[in-house]
Structure formats: structure tokens, C-alpha cells
Amino acid sequence: MFGCNGCNHKAQQEKVNMRGKICFFLLGLLSLGIAGCGISVRSPAAPPPTPTDALALGAQPSELHGASPVHPQGTPTPFPQPADMPAEWLYVSDPTYGISWKAPSNWYWIQESWPISMPGAVLLSAVATEKDAAHLLSSPQPVFPTGLMALTVYAMRAEAPLPDLHEAQLITVSGQTAWVREVEGSAAMPFTWQATLFIYGTSASRYTLSFGCAPPTGADEAGRARFQTLCRQIWAHILKGVAIKEKNPCVPVPTPTPGPITWRRVHSDWYRYSFEVPSGWYEDPHSTPDRRRFSSAPLLSEPSPGCPPPNRWMKLDFGVLPLEHPPDLTGMTPITIAGRPAWVSSGEGGESAPSLFTFSAHISGPRYGYSLWLGCALSQEDQSDRETLIAECKDVMTHILESFRIFP
């Protein structure tokens, strides 16, 4: 069992006992949805807003992917009337998978809490008109008081099997062969209308964009028709903004030099936390107080598909979560960190990412939840080096968790 507590102020014996509890936990969770998307979102005015929905560390479906910086969003503008198109759009790009697209600027980024998975795919983005869209869609009988629109973007490896293209229309998108299909009624559940675009893509990747539309619950027939017309208009605008390009070649990254670790403390008075990270690590310049990313090498997202990560590379993702939307804690070991209930897990990446070893932790604070995920790239050749790096990773995660503080 591996782990730690965050109560450095407690008696040394308690710290030793707790270190023993944490230092042997095992897991096999591998976080995928950590995408290195180049998202440009306007920074909100201070103080920061309530953190975005659950980070769900280690809960994505196929392979490790660089975390998309999810910036806190301000209060959205009133939902447009059925005759209106969003006035402002964001261009979103993922250089790792070679795709870019457009999304309305006043929609919420809900990637970390998106409840609908696609086997064998990496979720690059999920945006919706409602901040609690994931919660609404997870309900056995969804109710949409003001209606709901949601856009998701997935990437798959080129060797992935083709989806069912029955009754799909063949089109061309950004010079690439693509198919688009629309469904309604029960076939579109939990929405009432859904459009899906599958792009054959590049030599490395395939792509799927899905747009779901659900008119306000209780709307009359005319109101539902107007809402769905707006959905079709927005979807048509999204299709025009999709662009595909071949992935960049593998970029060599120097292997970090082993040596004694010095530490620095990071904190947020607003979100009531602090913890230590190695002082030589790089922090993502797009980090926000409720979403932070650190890396032992100047590589904050995963290498392109097919490119191995640098050996001895470590990457830490940290997120603040609303207490009402905790991550999935299945298979995690309950412990205490910083005097608060916590859960930890660890394990190798498995067949989808055999060169990775991961650690996850979730801490339930009095006002917020805090999730941490540490991924370590392991050498494939030298098993003794793998064991050494795993031990180093455990030591790093132990120190981070032992240093964790929650302010009253």
C-alpha cells in the first residue's frame, strides 16, 4: 500500500504510522482525459468562481493524454432565443491529435465530468450550455428546464475499427473523408436530436464529433421546433470550423537528471489549499487556481500518438472539485490526508499504456474536494530501472500528499 497524510504538524509517530498506511496501496487506474489542448478562454475576474465539475482522475477510457486546461468560467450570458446564434466563438485546437474546431464562447467546459464514454477513444473536449450538464444527463429521467446543447470531440487511433456508418451521409471535412448522421427520438437518448460526425482523419488518428440537443422540458411543439432549428444552425456552424492536419513528428525531450529534490509550496487562499511540488518542475502557464499541471520536463501534454514519453518523466495534475460532484472512488483505498477523509490508488498503465505508472488521490475537504494524479514514464528495456523509478514516484507522491494542507 502506498500513501501519506497531510498532517505534518501532528506527532512524528502518527506521521510514521500514516506513511505506512499509504506507502503500499495499489491500483490500476489510468487517467486519459488529460488533453494538451490549446484552448484560449478569457480569464474571469477575481475572485475565482466555483470550480468546474469533477476531474475524475484516472477515469478515462483508453490511454494517457495531456490534460486540457479547464479555465474557470464566468456567469454565462443568457441562453440565446431560438432565432439567435451565439455571437462569439472560440477556436479550440489539439496539436497532439491534429484537429481544431469552434465552440460557443459562453458554453461551459465540462470535459472532466462528462458521463458518456466511447470505448477506445480519447475525449478531447466536452462543452455544454449548462454547467451541470453531466449531472442532468446522468439522471435516470433527465429534465432540462431551459433545454440543453452539448458538443463532444473524441480522437481514436488510426487502427481503431470504423463505427457503424449505416445511413450516414458521405461528406468532406477539411479535405478529409467524413460521414455525418442524424438521429431523433429514442435513438438520440438522452437527447431528442443528435448529430454525429466521423472523420477518417490522418495516418495516425480518427475523429468523432457529437452534438446533442434537448429542448426545454415541457415546451410546446412550436417551442421544441424552434429550439431544434437553432441546434441545427449551431451544428452547421461547428462543421464549417473543423480543420485537420497531420500530427507533428516525435519531438525528443531530454531525460530528467536524477538528483536530490528540493521543494516549493503552491497554494490558493480562495480554494483553501497548499501543497509542495519539486522546485525544478515546470508549471503549465495556463494553470488556474482550481486546475494546475506540473511536469518534470518541458512537456506538459503527452507526446503525439506513437511517440514514447521521455524516460523518468513525471507529470502531476491537480484539480479542485465541488463537493456535490465527487469523482468515482471505486477501487480506491480510504485513508486520512490533512486530517480529512481521502482515497488513494496506484498501478501500472496496462496494455493501453504499458510504459506508465500512475498514482491517484482524492481528498474531501470541508468546502471543496481536491484530486491529484501523478503519472510516471517508465523504461521498457531495463526492469531494474523501472523498479527504481516506481520507487521514486512513490516517494514524490508521498511527499506531496504529506505536505497537503487545507485552510480552515
Protein Blocks (a to p, Z undefined) as FASTA:
>chain_A
ZZddfblkbcfklmmmmmmmmmmcccfddcfklccbdcdddddddddddddddfkgoiaf
kbccddddddddddddddddfkbccfbdcddddfknopacdddfkbccfklmocbdcehi
acfbdcdfbfklmmmmmpmbacdfkopaddddddddfklccddfehiacddeehiacddd
ddehjllpcbfbdcddddebiakbccdddddddddehiafklmmmmmmmmmmmmmmmmmm
pccdddddddddddddeddddddddddfklopacdddfkbccdfkbcfkbccddfbdcfb
dcdehiacdehiacdddddddfklccdfehiacddeehiacddddddebjmlmmbccddd
ddddfkbccdddddddddfklmmlmmmmmmmmmmmmmmmmmmpccdZZ
